[in-house]
Amino acid sequence: MTDTIFQKIIDREIPADIIYEDELSLVFKDINPVAPTHLLIIPKKKIEKASDAREEDQELLGHLLLVAGKVARQLNIEDAFRLVINNGADAQQTVFHLHIHLISGRQLTWPPG
């Protein structure tokens, strides 16, 4: 399996605007933002998509949601943000390393796209 651009960011092979990191996860700004705040929350463990997660990933997946809340509080956007996971090519997933989009800073409508 070849490394994704996200793995290269984790390994510091390519630059990213990293705003949070811990032993399990990394958060950085999306290079093609759809809102004033558009971050990507990724696990350091390689999981291609949400449907590939297994029982042993339960704690990691919960951790990613806690990181989303922590980062939102740090950015003072905890009262208005959206989390999005695209699962698979038909859902517009373009990088096959599980990631959560944290989007905020503008009025978010429903349904999306």
C-alpha distances in whole Angstrom, upper triangle without the diagonal:
4,7,9,13,13,11,13,16,16,16,19,17,19,22,22,26,25,28,27,24,25,23,21,20,21,23,23,25,24,24,25,28,29,32,34,31,28,25,22,21,18,17,16,14,10,11,10,14,17,17,15,17,18,22,21,19,23,24,21,22,26,25,23,27,29,27,28,32,32,31,33,36,35,35,38,37,36,39,37,33,31,27,25,22,20,18,17,17,21,21,20,17,16,13,11,11,15,18,21,24,27,30,33,36,37,39,36,37,36,35,32,31
4,6,10,11,9,10,14,14,13,16,14,15,19,19,23,22,26,25,23,24,22,21,20,20,21,21,23,21,21,23,25,28,30,32,30,26,24,20,20,17,17,15,14,11,13,11,15,18,19,17,19,21,24,23,21,25,26,22,23,26,26,23,27,29,27,27,31,31,29,32,35,34,34,37,35,36,38,36,32,30,27,25,22,20,19,17,17,21,22,20,17,15,12,10,11,15,17,21,23,26,28,32,34,36,38,35,36,36,34,31,30
4,7,8,6,7,10,10,10,12,11,12,15,16,19,19,22,21,19,20,19,18,17,16,18,18,20,18,18,20,23,25,28,29,26,23,21,17,17,14,14,12,12,9,12,11,14,18,19,17,18,20,24,22,20,23,24,20,21,24,23,21,24,26,24,24,28,28,26,29,31,30,30,34,32,33,35,33,30,28,25,23,20,19,18,17,18,21,21,19,16,14,10,10,9,13,15,18,20,23,26,29,32,33,35,33,34,34,33,30,29
4,5,5,6,9,10,11,12,11,11,14,14,17,17,20,20,18,20,19,17,15,14,16,15,16,15,15,17,19,22,24,25,23,20,17,14,15,12,13,12,12,9,11,10,12,16,18,16,17,20,23,22,20,23,23,19,19,23,22,19,22,24,22,22,26,26,24,26,29,28,28,31,29,30,32,30,27,24,21,19,17,16,16,15,15,19,18,16,13,10,7,7,7,11,12,15,17,20,22,26,28,30,32,29,31,31,30,26,26
4,5,5,6,9,10,10,9,8,10,10,14,14,17,18,17,19,19,17,15,13,14,13,14,12,12,14,17,19,22,22,21,17,15,12,14,12,13,12,14,12,13,12,15,18,20,19,20,23,26,24,22,24,24,20,20,23,22,19,22,24,21,21,25,25,22,24,27,26,25,29,27,28,31,29,25,23,21,19,17,16,17,16,16,20,19,16,13,11,7,9,9,12,12,15,16,18,20,24,26,27,30,28,30,30,29,26,25
4,5,5,6,9,10,10,9,10,9,12,12,15,14,13,15,15,14,11,10,11,10,12,11,12,14,16,19,20,21,19,16,13,10,10,8,10,9,11,9,11,11,13,15,18,17,17,20,23,22,18,21,21,17,17,20,18,15,18,20,17,17,21,21,19,21,24,23,23,26,25,25,28,26,23,21,18,17,15,15,16,16,17,20,19,16,13,11,8,9,7,9,9,12,13,16,18,22,24,26,28,26,28,29,28,25,24
4,5,5,6,8,9,9,11,11,15,13,16,16,14,15,14,13,11,10,13,13,15,15,15,18,20,22,24,25,22,19,16,13,13,10,10,8,9,8,11,11,14,16,19,17,17,20,22,20,18,21,20,17,17,20,19,16,20,21,19,19,23,23,21,23,26,25,25,28,27,28,31,29,26,24,21,20,18,18,18,18,19,22,21,19,16,14,10,10,8,11,12,15,17,19,22,25,27,30,32,30,32,32,31,28,28
4,5,5,6,5,6,9,10,13,13,16,16,15,17,16,16,14,12,14,13,15,15,15,18,20,23,24,25,23,20,17,14,15,12,13,11,13,12,14,14,17,20,22,20,21,23,26,24,21,24,24,20,21,24,22,19,23,24,21,22,25,24,22,25,27,26,26,29,28,29,32,31,27,26,23,22,20,20,21,20,21,24,23,21,18,15,12,13,11,14,14,17,18,21,23,26,28,30,33,31,33,34,33,30,29
4,5,5,6,5,6,6,10,9,13,13,12,14,14,14,12,9,10,9,12,12,12,16,17,21,22,22,19,17,14,12,12,10,12,10,13,12,15,15,18,20,23,21,21,24,26,24,21,24,23,19,20,22,20,17,20,21,18,19,22,21,19,21,24,22,22,26,25,26,29,27,24,23,21,20,19,20,21,21,21,25,23,21,18,16,12,14,12,14,13,15,16,18,20,23,25,27,30,28,31,32,31,28,28
4,5,8,9,9,9,12,10,13,12,10,11,11,11,9,7,10,10,13,14,15,19,20,23,24,24,21,18,15,12,12,9,9,7,10,10,13,15,17,19,22,20,19,22,24,21,18,21,20,16,17,20,17,15,19,19,16,18,21,20,18,21,23,22,22,26,25,26,29,28,25,24,21,21,19,20,21,21,23,26,24,22,19,17,14,14,11,13,13,15,17,18,21,24,26,29,31,30,32,33,32,29,30
4,5,8,10,11,14,12,16,15,12,14,13,13,12,11,14,14,16,17,18,21,23,26,27,27,24,22,18,16,15,13,13,9,12,12,16,17,19,22,24,22,22,24,26,23,21,24,22,19,21,23,20,19,22,23,20,21,25,23,21,25,27,25,25,29,29,29,33,31,28,27,25,24,23,23,24,24,25,28,27,25,21,20,16,16,14,16,16,19,20,22,25,27,29,32,35,33,36,36,36,33,33
4,5,6,8,11,11,14,14,12,14,15,15,14,11,13,12,15,16,16,20,21,25,26,25,23,21,18,16,16,14,15,12,15,15,19,19,22,24,27,25,24,27,29,26,24,26,25,21,23,25,22,20,24,24,20,22,25,23,21,24,26,24,24,28,28,29,32,31,28,27,25,25,24,24,25,26,26,29,28,26,22,20,17,18,16,18,17,20,20,22,24,26,28,31,34,33,35,36,36,33,33
4,7,10,13,13,17,17,16,18,18,18,17,14,16,15,16,17,16,20,22,25,27,26,24,22,19,18,18,16,17,14,16,16,19,19,22,25,27,25,25,28,30,28,26,28,27,24,25,27,25,23,26,27,23,24,28,26,24,27,29,27,27,30,30,31,35,33,30,29,27,26,25,25,25,25,25,29,28,25,22,20,16,18,16,19,19,21,22,24,26,28,30,32,35,34,36,37,37,33,33
4,7,10,11,15,16,16,18,19,19,17,14,15,12,14,14,13,16,18,22,23,23,21,19,17,15,17,15,17,15,18,17,20,20,22,24,27,26,26,29,31,29,26,29,28,24,25,27,25,22,25,26,23,23,26,25,22,25,27,25,25,28,28,30,32,31,28,27,25,24,23,23,24,24,24,27,26,23,21,18,15,17,16,18,17,20,20,21,23,25,27,29,32,31,34,35,34,31,30
4,7,9,12,14,14,17,19,19,16,13,13,10,11,12,11,15,17,20,21,20,19,17,15,14,16,15,17,16,19,19,21,21,23,25,28,27,27,30,32,30,27,29,28,24,25,27,24,21,24,25,21,21,24,23,20,22,25,22,22,25,25,27,30,28,25,25,24,23,23,23,25,25,25,28,27,24,21,19,16,19,17,19,17,19,19,20,21,23,24,27,30,29,32,33,33,30,30
4,6,9,11,12,15,17,17,14,10,9,6,7,9,9,12,13,17,18,17,15,13,11,11,12,13,15,15,18,18,20,20,21,23,26,25,25,28,30,29,25,27,26,22,22,24,21,19,21,22,18,18,21,20,17,19,21,19,18,22,21,23,26,25,22,22,20,20,20,21,23,24,24,26,24,22,19,17,15,17,16,17,15,16,15,16,17,19,21,23,26,25,28,30,30,27,27
4,6,9,11,15,18,18,14,11,9,5,6,8,9,12,13,16,16,14,12,12,10,10,12,13,16,16,20,20,22,22,23,24,28,27,26,29,31,30,26,27,26,22,22,24,21,18,20,20,17,16,19,17,14,16,18,16,15,18,18,20,23,22,20,20,19,20,20,22,24,25,25,28,25,23,21,19,17,20,18,18,16,16,15,15,16,17,18,21,24,24,27,29,29,26,26
4,6,7,11,14,14,11,7,6,4,7,10,11,15,14,18,17,16,13,12,9,10,10,11,13,13,17,18,20,21,21,22,26,25,24,27,29,27,23,24,23,19,20,21,18,15,17,17,13,14,16,15,12,14,16,14,14,17,18,19,22,21,19,19,18,19,19,21,23,25,26,28,25,23,21,20,17,19,17,17,14,15,14,14,16,17,18,22,25,24,27,29,30,26,27
4,7,11,14,14,11,8,6,5,7,11,13,16,15,18,17,15,12,12,9,10,10,12,14,15,18,20,21,22,23,23,27,26,25,27,29,27,23,24,22,19,19,19,16,14,16,15,11,12,14,11,8,11,13,10,10,14,14,16,19,19,17,18,17,18,19,22,24,26,27,29,26,25,22,22,20,21,19,18,15,15,14,13,14,15,17,20,23,23,26,28,29,26,27
4,7,11,11,8,6,5,7,10,13,16,19,17,20,19,18,14,14,10,10,9,11,12,12,16,18,19,21,21,21,25,25,23,25,26,24,21,21,19,16,16,17,13,12,13,12,9,10,12,10,7,11,12,10,11,15,15,16,19,19,17,18,16,18,19,22,23,26,27,29,26,25,23,22,20,21,18,17,14,14,14,13,16,17,19,22,25,24,27,28,29,27,28
4,7,8,6,4,6,9,12,15,18,21,20,22,22,21,17,16,13,12,10,10,10,10,13,16,18,20,20,20,24,23,21,23,24,21,18,19,17,14,15,16,12,11,14,13,9,12,14,11,10,14,15,13,15,18,19,19,22,22,20,20,18,20,19,22,23,25,27,30,27,26,23,23,20,20,17,16,14,14,16,15,18,20,22,25,28,27,30,31,31,29,30
4,6,5,7,9,12,16,18,21,24,23,25,25,24,20,19,16,14,11,11,10,9,12,15,17,20,21,20,24,22,20,21,22,19,16,17,14,12,14,14,10,11,13,12,9,12,14,12,12,16,16,15,17,20,20,20,23,24,22,22,19,21,20,23,24,26,29,31,28,27,24,24,21,21,17,17,15,16,18,17,21,22,25,28,30,29,32,32,33,31,32
4,6,8,12,15,19,21,23,26,26,28,28,27,24,22,18,16,13,12,9,8,10,14,16,19,20,20,23,21,18,19,20,17,15,16,13,11,14,14,11,12,15,14,12,15,17,15,15,19,20,18,21,23,24,23,26,27,24,24,21,22,21,24,24,26,29,31,29,28,25,25,21,21,17,16,16,17,20,20,23,25,28,31,33,31,34,34,35,32,34
4,7,11,14,18,19,22,24,24,26,26,26,22,20,16,14,11,9,6,5,7,11,12,16,16,16,19,17,15,16,16,14,11,13,10,7,10,11,8,8,12,12,10,13,15,14,14,18,19,18,20,23,23,22,25,25,22,22,18,19,18,20,21,23,25,28,25,25,22,22,19,18,14,13,13,14,17,17,21,23,26,29,31,29,31,31,32,29,31
4,7,10,14,15,18,21,20,22,22,22,19,16,13,10,7,6,4,5,8,11,12,15,15,15,18,17,15,17,18,16,13,14,12,9,10,11,8,7,11,11,8,10,13,12,12,15,17,16,18,20,20,19,23,22,19,19,16,17,15,18,19,21,23,26,23,22,19,19,16,16,12,11,10,11,13,14,18,20,23,26,28,26,28,29,29,26,28
4,7,10,12,15,18,17,20,20,19,16,14,10,8,6,5,6,7,10,12,14,16,16,17,20,19,18,20,21,19,16,17,16,12,13,14,11,9,12,12,9,11,14,12,11,14,16,15,16,19,18,19,22,21,18,18,15,16,16,18,19,21,23,25,23,21,18,18,15,16,12,12,10,11,12,13,16,18,21,24,26,24,27,28,28,25,27
4,7,9,12,15,14,16,16,16,12,10,7,6,5,6,9,10,14,15,16,17,17,17,21,21,19,22,23,22,18,19,18,14,14,15,12,10,12,12,9,9,12,11,8,11,14,12,13,16,15,16,19,18,15,15,13,14,14,17,19,21,22,24,22,20,17,17,15,16,13,12,9,9,10,10,12,15,17,20,22,21,24,25,26,23,24
4,6,9,12,11,14,14,14,11,9,6,5,7,9,12,13,16,16,18,18,18,19,23,23,22,25,26,25,21,22,21,18,17,19,16,13,15,16,12,11,14,14,10,13,15,14,13,16,16,17,20,19,16,16,14,15,15,17,20,21,22,24,22,19,17,17,14,16,14,14,11,11,10,10,12,14,16,19,22,21,24,25,26,22,23
4,6,9,8,11,11,10,8,6,4,6,9,11,15,16,19,19,20,20,20,20,24,24,24,27,29,28,24,25,24,21,20,21,19,16,17,18,14,13,16,15,12,13,16,14,13,16,15,17,19,17,15,15,14,14,16,17,20,21,22,24,21,18,17,16,15,17,16,15,12,12,10,9,10,12,13,16,19,18,21,23,24,20,21
4,5,5,9,10,10,9,6,5,6,10,12,15,17,19,19,19,18,18,19,22,23,23,26,29,28,24,25,25,21,20,22,20,17,18,19,16,14,18,18,14,15,19,17,15,18,17,19,21,18,15,14,13,13,14,14,17,19,18,20,18,15,14,13,12,15,14,14,11,11,8,9,10,12,14,16,18,17,20,21,22,18,18
4,6,10,11,12,11,9,9,10,13,15,18,19,21,20,21,20,20,22,25,25,25,29,32,31,27,28,28,25,23,25,24,20,21,23,20,18,21,21,18,19,22,20,18,21,20,22,24,21,18,18,17,16,17,17,19,20,19,21,19,16,15,13,13,16,16,17,14,14,12,13,13,15,16,17,20,19,22,24,24,20,19
4,7,9,11,11,8,10,11,15,16,20,21,23,22,22,20,20,22,24,25,26,30,32,32,28,29,29,26,24,26,25,21,22,24,21,19,22,23,19,19,23,22,19,22,20,22,23,20,17,16,16,15,16,15,18,19,18,19,17,14,14,12,13,17,17,17,14,14,11,13,12,14,15,16,18,17,19,21,21,17,16
4,6,7,7,5,8,10,14,16,20,22,24,23,23,22,21,21,25,26,26,30,32,32,28,28,28,25,23,25,24,20,20,22,19,17,19,20,17,16,20,19,16,18,16,19,20,17,14,13,14,13,15,15,19,20,19,20,18,15,15,14,15,18,18,18,14,13,10,10,9,10,11,12,14,14,16,18,19,15,15
4,7,8,7,10,12,15,18,22,24,26,25,24,23,21,22,24,26,26,30,32,33,29,29,29,26,24,25,24,21,20,23,21,17,20,21,18,17,20,20,17,19,16,18,19,15,13,12,13,12,14,14,18,20,19,19,16,14,15,15,16,19,20,19,15,14,10,10,8,9,10,10,12,10,13,15,15,12,12
4,5,6,10,12,15,19,22,25,27,27,26,25,23,23,26,28,28,31,33,33,29,29,29,26,24,25,24,21,20,21,19,16,18,19,16,14,17,18,14,15,13,15,16,12,10,11,12,13,16,17,21,22,22,22,19,17,18,18,19,22,22,20,17,15,11,10,6,6,6,6,9,9,12,15,16,13,14
4,6,10,13,16,19,23,25,28,28,27,27,25,25,29,30,30,33,35,35,31,31,30,27,25,26,24,21,20,21,19,16,17,18,15,13,16,15,12,13,11,15,15,12,11,12,14,16,18,20,23,25,25,26,23,21,21,21,21,24,23,22,18,16,13,11,8,7,5,7,11,11,15,18,19,17,18
4,6,10,13,16,20,22,25,25,25,24,23,23,26,28,27,30,31,31,27,27,26,24,22,22,21,17,17,18,15,13,14,15,11,10,13,12,9,11,9,12,13,11,9,10,12,13,16,18,21,24,24,25,21,20,19,20,20,22,21,19,16,13,10,8,6,5,6,8,12,12,15,18,19,17,18
4,7,10,13,17,19,22,22,21,21,19,19,23,24,24,27,29,29,25,25,24,21,20,20,19,16,15,17,15,12,14,15,12,11,15,14,12,14,12,14,15,13,10,10,10,11,13,14,18,20,20,21,18,16,16,16,16,18,17,16,12,10,7,6,5,7,9,11,13,12,15,17,18,15,16
4,7,10,13,15,18,18,18,18,17,18,21,22,21,24,26,25,22,22,21,18,17,18,16,13,13,14,12,9,12,13,10,10,14,13,11,14,12,14,16,14,11,11,10,11,12,14,17,19,20,22,18,17,15,15,14,16,15,13,10,8,6,5,7,9,11,14,16,15,18,20,20,17,18
4,6,10,12,15,15,15,15,14,14,18,18,18,21,23,22,19,19,19,15,14,16,14,11,12,14,11,9,13,14,11,12,16,15,14,17,15,16,18,16,13,12,10,10,10,12,14,16,18,19,16,15,13,13,11,13,11,10,6,6,5,6,9,12,15,17,19,17,20,21,21,18,19
4,7,10,12,13,13,14,13,13,17,17,15,18,20,19,15,16,15,12,11,12,10,7,9,11,8,7,11,11,10,11,15,14,14,17,15,15,18,17,13,12,10,10,10,13,15,17,19,21,18,17,14,15,13,13,11,9,5,5,6,7,11,14,17,19,21,19,22,22,22,20,21
4,6,8,9,9,11,11,11,15,14,13,16,18,17,13,14,14,10,10,12,10,7,10,12,10,10,14,14,13,15,18,18,18,21,19,19,22,20,17,16,12,12,11,13,14,16,18,20,18,17,13,14,11,11,8,6,5,7,9,11,14,17,21,23,24,22,24,25,24,22,23
4,5,7,8,10,11,11,14,13,11,14,15,14,10,12,11,7,8,11,9,7,11,12,10,12,15,15,15,17,20,19,20,23,22,21,24,23,20,18,15,15,13,15,15,17,19,22,20,19,16,16,13,12,8,7,7,9,12,14,18,21,24,26,28,25,28,27,27,25,26
4,6,9,11,13,14,17,15,13,15,17,15,12,14,13,10,11,14,12,10,14,15,13,15,18,17,17,20,22,21,22,25,24,24,27,26,23,22,18,18,16,18,18,19,21,24,22,21,18,18,14,13,9,10,10,13,15,17,21,23,26,29,31,29,31,31,30,28,29
4,6,10,12,12,15,12,11,12,14,12,9,12,12,9,11,14,12,12,15,16,15,17,20,20,20,22,24,24,25,28,27,26,29,28,25,23,20,19,16,18,17,18,20,23,22,21,18,18,14,12,9,9,11,14,17,19,23,26,29,31,33,30,32,32,31,29,29
4,6,9,11,13,10,10,12,15,13,11,14,15,11,12,16,15,13,17,19,17,19,22,22,21,24,26,26,27,30,28,28,30,29,25,23,20,18,15,16,14,15,17,20,19,19,15,15,12,9,6,7,10,14,17,19,23,26,29,31,32,30,31,31,30,27,28
4,6,7,9,6,6,9,13,12,9,12,14,11,11,14,14,13,16,18,17,18,21,22,22,24,26,27,27,29,28,27,29,28,24,22,18,16,13,13,11,12,15,18,16,17,13,14,11,8,6,6,9,12,16,18,22,25,29,30,31,28,29,28,27,25,25
4,7,8,6,8,12,15,15,12,15,17,14,13,17,17,15,17,20,19,19,23,24,23,25,28,28,28,30,28,28,30,28,24,21,18,15,12,11,9,9,11,14,14,14,10,11,8,5,4,5,9,12,15,18,21,25,28,29,30,27,28,27,26,23,23
4,5,5,7,11,14,15,12,14,16,14,12,15,16,14,16,19,18,18,21,23,22,23,26,27,27,29,26,26,27,25,22,19,15,12,9,8,6,7,10,12,11,12,8,10,9,6,6,5,8,10,13,17,19,23,26,27,28,24,25,24,22,20,20
4,5,6,9,12,13,10,11,14,12,9,12,14,12,13,17,17,16,19,21,21,22,25,26,26,28,25,24,25,24,20,17,13,11,8,8,6,9,12,14,12,13,11,13,12,10,9,6,8,10,13,16,18,22,26,26,27,23,24,22,21,19,20
4,6,8,11,13,11,12,15,14,12,15,17,15,16,20,20,20,22,25,25,25,28,30,30,31,28,27,28,27,23,20,17,14,11,10,7,9,12,13,12,14,12,15,14,11,11,9,12,13,16,19,22,25,29,29,29,26,26,24,22,21,21
4,6,10,11,10,12,15,13,12,15,17,16,17,20,21,21,24,25,25,26,29,30,30,32,30,29,30,29,25,22,19,17,13,13,9,10,14,16,15,16,13,16,14,11,10,9,12,14,18,21,24,27,31,32,32,28,29,27,26,24,24
4,7,8,6,8,11,10,8,12,14,13,15,17,18,18,21,23,23,24,27,28,29,30,28,27,28,27,24,21,18,16,13,14,11,13,17,18,17,18,15,18,16,13,11,9,12,14,17,20,23,26,30,31,31,28,29,27,26,25,26
4,5,5,7,10,10,10,13,15,15,16,19,20,21,23,24,25,27,29,30,31,33,31,29,31,30,27,24,21,19,16,17,15,16,20,21,20,22,19,21,19,16,14,13,15,17,21,23,26,29,33,34,34,31,32,30,29,28,29
4,5,6,9,10,10,12,14,15,16,18,20,21,23,24,26,27,29,30,32,33,31,29,31,30,28,25,22,21,18,20,18,20,23,25,23,25,22,25,23,20,18,15,18,19,23,24,28,30,34,36,36,32,33,31,30,30,31
4,6,7,8,10,12,13,14,16,17,19,20,22,23,25,26,28,29,31,32,31,29,31,31,28,26,22,22,19,21,19,21,25,26,25,26,23,25,22,19,17,15,18,19,23,24,28,31,34,36,36,33,35,33,32,31,33
4,6,5,6,9,10,11,13,14,15,17,19,20,21,23,25,26,27,29,27,25,28,27,24,22,19,18,16,18,16,18,22,24,22,23,20,22,19,17,14,12,14,15,19,20,24,27,31,32,33,30,31,30,29,28,29
4,5,5,6,9,10,11,13,14,16,17,19,20,22,23,25,26,27,26,24,26,26,23,21,18,18,16,18,17,20,23,25,22,24,21,24,21,19,16,14,15,15,19,20,23,26,30,31,32,29,30,28,28,27,29
4,6,5,6,9,10,11,12,14,16,16,18,20,21,22,24,26,25,22,25,25,23,21,18,19,17,20,19,22,26,27,25,26,23,25,23,20,17,15,15,16,19,20,23,25,29,31,32,29,31,30,30,29,31
4,5,5,6,9,10,10,13,15,15,16,18,20,21,22,24,23,21,24,24,21,20,16,17,15,18,17,20,23,25,23,23,20,22,19,17,14,12,12,13,16,17,21,23,27,29,30,27,29,28,28,27,29
4,5,5,7,9,10,11,13,15,16,17,19,20,22,23,21,19,22,21,18,17,13,14,12,15,14,17,21,22,19,21,18,20,18,16,13,10,10,10,14,15,18,21,25,26,27,24,26,25,25,23,25
4,5,5,6,9,10,11,13,14,16,17,19,20,21,20,17,20,20,18,16,13,15,14,17,17,21,24,25,22,23,21,23,21,20,17,13,13,12,15,15,19,21,24,26,27,24,26,25,25,24,26
4,5,5,6,9,10,10,12,14,15,16,18,20,19,17,19,20,18,17,14,16,15,18,19,22,25,26,23,24,21,23,21,20,16,13,13,12,15,15,18,20,23,26,27,25,27,26,27,25,28
4,5,5,6,9,10,10,12,14,15,16,18,17,15,18,18,15,14,11,12,12,15,16,19,22,23,20,21,18,20,17,17,14,11,9,8,11,11,15,17,21,23,24,22,24,24,24,22,24
4,5,5,7,9,10,11,13,14,15,16,15,12,15,15,12,12,9,11,12,15,16,20,23,24,20,21,19,21,19,19,16,13,11,9,11,10,14,15,19,21,22,19,22,21,22,20,23
4,5,5,6,9,10,11,12,14,15,14,12,15,16,14,14,12,15,15,19,20,24,26,27,24,25,22,24,22,22,19,16,14,12,14,12,15,17,20,22,23,21,24,24,25,24,26
4,5,5,6,8,10,10,12,14,13,12,15,16,13,14,12,14,15,18,20,23,25,27,24,23,21,22,20,20,17,15,12,11,12,11,14,15,18,21,23,21,24,24,25,23,26
4,6,5,6,9,10,11,12,11,9,12,12,10,10,8,11,13,16,18,22,24,25,21,21,19,21,19,20,17,14,11,9,9,7,10,12,15,17,19,17,20,21,22,20,22
4,6,5,6,9,10,10,9,7,10,11,10,11,10,14,15,19,21,25,27,28,24,24,23,24,23,24,21,18,15,12,12,10,12,12,15,18,19,18,21,21,23,21,24
4,5,5,6,9,10,10,8,12,13,12,14,13,16,18,22,24,27,29,30,27,27,25,26,24,25,22,19,16,14,14,12,14,14,17,20,21,20,24,25,26,24,27
4,5,5,6,8,9,8,12,13,11,13,12,15,17,20,23,26,28,29,25,25,23,24,22,23,20,18,15,13,12,9,12,12,14,17,19,19,22,23,25,23,25
4,5,5,6,5,5,8,9,8,10,11,14,17,20,23,26,28,28,25,24,23,24,23,24,22,19,16,13,12,8,10,9,11,14,16,16,19,21,22,21,23
4,5,5,6,5,9,10,11,13,14,18,20,24,26,30,31,32,29,28,27,28,27,28,25,23,19,17,16,12,13,12,13,17,18,18,22,23,25,24,27
4,6,8,8,12,13,13,16,16,19,22,25,27,30,32,33,30,29,27,28,26,28,25,23,20,17,16,13,14,13,14,18,20,20,24,26,27,26,28
4,6,8,11,11,11,14,15,18,21,24,27,29,31,32,28,27,26,26,25,27,25,23,19,17,15,12,12,10,10,14,17,17,21,23,25,23,26
4,6,8,9,10,14,16,19,22,25,28,31,33,33,29,29,28,29,28,30,27,25,22,19,17,13,13,10,10,14,16,17,20,23,25,23,26
4,5,6,7,10,12,16,19,22,25,28,30,30,26,26,25,26,26,27,25,23,19,16,14,10,10,7,8,11,12,13,17,19,21,20,22
4,6,7,10,12,15,18,22,25,28,30,30,26,26,25,27,26,28,25,22,19,16,15,11,11,9,11,13,14,14,17,19,21,20,23
4,7,10,13,16,20,23,26,29,31,30,27,27,26,28,28,29,28,25,21,18,16,13,12,10,11,12,12,13,15,17,19,19,22
4,7,10,14,17,20,23,26,28,27,24,24,24,26,26,27,26,23,19,16,14,10,9,6,8,9,9,9,12,14,16,15,19
4,7,10,14,16,20,23,24,24,20,20,20,22,22,23,22,19,16,12,10,7,6,5,8,9,9,8,11,13,15,13,16
4,7,10,13,16,19,21,20,17,17,17,19,19,21,19,17,13,10,8,6,5,7,10,11,10,8,10,11,12,11,14
4,7,10,13,16,18,18,15,15,14,17,17,17,16,13,10,6,5,5,6,9,13,14,14,11,13,13,14,12,14
4,7,10,13,15,15,11,11,11,13,14,15,14,11,9,6,5,7,8,11,15,15,15,12,13,13,12,10,12
4,6,10,12,12,9,10,8,11,11,11,11,8,6,5,6,9,11,15,18,19,19,16,17,16,15,13,14
4,6,8,9,5,6,5,9,10,10,11,9,8,8,9,12,13,17,20,20,20,17,17,16,15,12,12
4,7,8,6,8,6,9,10,9,10,8,9,10,12,15,17,21,24,24,24,21,21,19,17,15,15
4,6,5,7,5,8,9,8,10,10,12,13,15,18,20,23,26,26,26,23,23,21,19,17,16
4,5,5,5,7,9,9,12,12,14,15,16,19,20,24,27,26,27,23,23,22,20,17,15
4,5,7,10,12,12,15,15,16,17,17,20,21,24,27,26,26,22,21,20,17,15,13
4,6,9,12,12,14,13,13,13,13,17,17,20,23,23,22,19,18,17,14,12,11
4,6,9,11,13,13,12,13,12,16,16,20,22,22,22,19,18,18,16,13,11
4,6,7,9,9,9,11,11,15,16,20,22,23,23,20,20,20,18,15,14
4,6,9,10,10,13,13,16,17,21,23,24,25,22,23,22,21,18,16
4,6,8,8,11,12,16,17,21,24,25,26,23,25,24,23,20,19
4,6,9,12,14,17,19,23,26,27,28,25,26,26,24,21,21
4,6,10,12,16,18,22,25,27,28,25,26,26,25,22,22
4,7,10,13,16,20,23,25,26,23,24,23,22,20,20
4,7,10,13,16,20,21,22,20,21,21,21,18,19
4,6,10,13,17,18,19,16,18,18,18,15,17
4,6,10,13,15,16,13,16,16,16,13,15
4,7,10,12,14,12,15,16,16,14,16
4,7,9,10,9,12,13,15,12,14
4,6,8,8,11,14,16,14,16
4,7,9,12,15,17,16,18
4,6,9,13,15,13,15
4,6,10,12,12,14
4,7,9,8,11
4,6,6,9
3,5,8
4,7
4
